[in-house]
Amino acid sequence: MPWTASQFSLADFYFSDTDSPLVPPPEYLDWRRDTAWATSLYEPVLCDPAAPTNHLQTATGSQRVINMTSYGYLGLVRHPDVLAAAREALDTFGTGACGSPILSGKSILHQRLEQQMAALTGRDAVLIFNSGFGGALGSAAGLMRKGDVAIVDARAHISLVDGIKVGGARTVFFDHNSAASLDEALTKTAGSRRLIFVDGLYSMDGDMADLPRLLDVAEAHRVGMFVDEAHSILCCGPTGGGVIEHFGVRDRVGLQYGTFSKGFSAVGGFAAASRDVIEYLRFYANPYGFTCALPPVVVAGLSAALDVMTREPERRDALWDNAAYFRRELQAMGVDTGTSTSYIVPIVVGDDRTLLYEMGRTLRDHGLFVTPVDYPTVPLDQARFRASVTTLHTRADLDAALQILADVFVPVMRAKGRVRSRA
Ligand SMILES: Cc1ncc(COP(=O)(O)O)c(C=O)c1O
């Protein structure tokens, strides 16, 4: 009998008893085959650059969709000034950096970006990584050692969790954003060398770390904090300095991490901290020293993106206005948007994972591109679609997306009693 998408999850196939790691569990392959209709919602091919509306490749041609999956929150991916700077760097520096920064050096473009990021974050020094995930993993692994304890928010990004494992430290999770649970975790682990890990803005929930309250607890226990601002750098805070800037807690946070794939619309990551911390990570964060530096063409685009955001801060305001509008309208329809307060807006389905995939297909067929997010990425009873709003979405785009949800999602959820009735 064929298996259904919701009968299992990725959590079921982590361990395998096959003879070789190169032989994946046969049940996994059967499950993937039987549920291809559901998993085909992932990794669609886009026929055009990520934008508020896109064309997805189909078996017979292409389908126009409203794209609410892009991380390019500030719409910089094809900004003319960014493209001009990248083109010039391509002509001058070519396609790649041709070596690790430590052994082969870095370009003056890398040096300028480090200085700009130090200014944006208000820190002494910055390391630039060629991957957001790799930099987060490397920064965590570079700091945490066997015998240490990482105190990690239960919803923190997997790059941090993986990095802590690589470093050899033990992980103790605390309940998402709960100062009381953090206090309990710190009390239980007293006596160990510890560091707290949180995201600035949570990638699946769209809520901000409650930094003021979490820092009060951290400081009472004299434990430092690492904040991953992948989704918040450039988008949050009056000058784009992230959730740390939003809350005005810069001097209370030991290390600010962030990526260049989201607000910046490119690729890469950075760690910003005191000069001493950065000098240590330079040689202990392996994804810095043992890999090629970011291509100068990308670095030039990142610097230009920073310059654009200095000249056009209204792009940030437009993002927040769009986010508030979309969330408010969804909530008015009775849709559960979880704890979101930002441009990342969960559309929560709940524990009916079959419905998640069926609805994902229906929404896609009606022209709305939102991705299903299933367990174990989110809790079993909180399967959802993640919608992200960008500066470039027009009200017409958002209204069209809302209309599709009103037509096909809300009636089904209402029938299941999962939507609040209109007042
Ligand atoms: C909190 C967080 N950290 C790190 C990453 C990895 O960043 P990148 O996609 O730039 O590799 C992500 C990606 O979504 C993230 O959400």
The ligand as an ORCA input file, in Angstrom:
! r2SCAN-3c Opt
* xyz 0 1
  C      18.821     32.136     11.543
  C      19.540     31.649     10.318
  N      20.885     31.520     10.377
  C      21.583     31.107      9.304
  C      20.960     30.796      8.118
  C      21.759     30.344      6.933
  O      21.875     31.419      6.068
  P      22.139     31.273      4.501
  O      20.837     30.901      3.886
  O      22.575     32.633      4.149
  O      23.189     30.243      4.326
  C      19.578     30.915      8.009
  C      18.906     30.582      6.738
  O      17.743     30.677      6.544
  C      18.842     31.347      9.141
  O      17.517     31.463      9.096
*
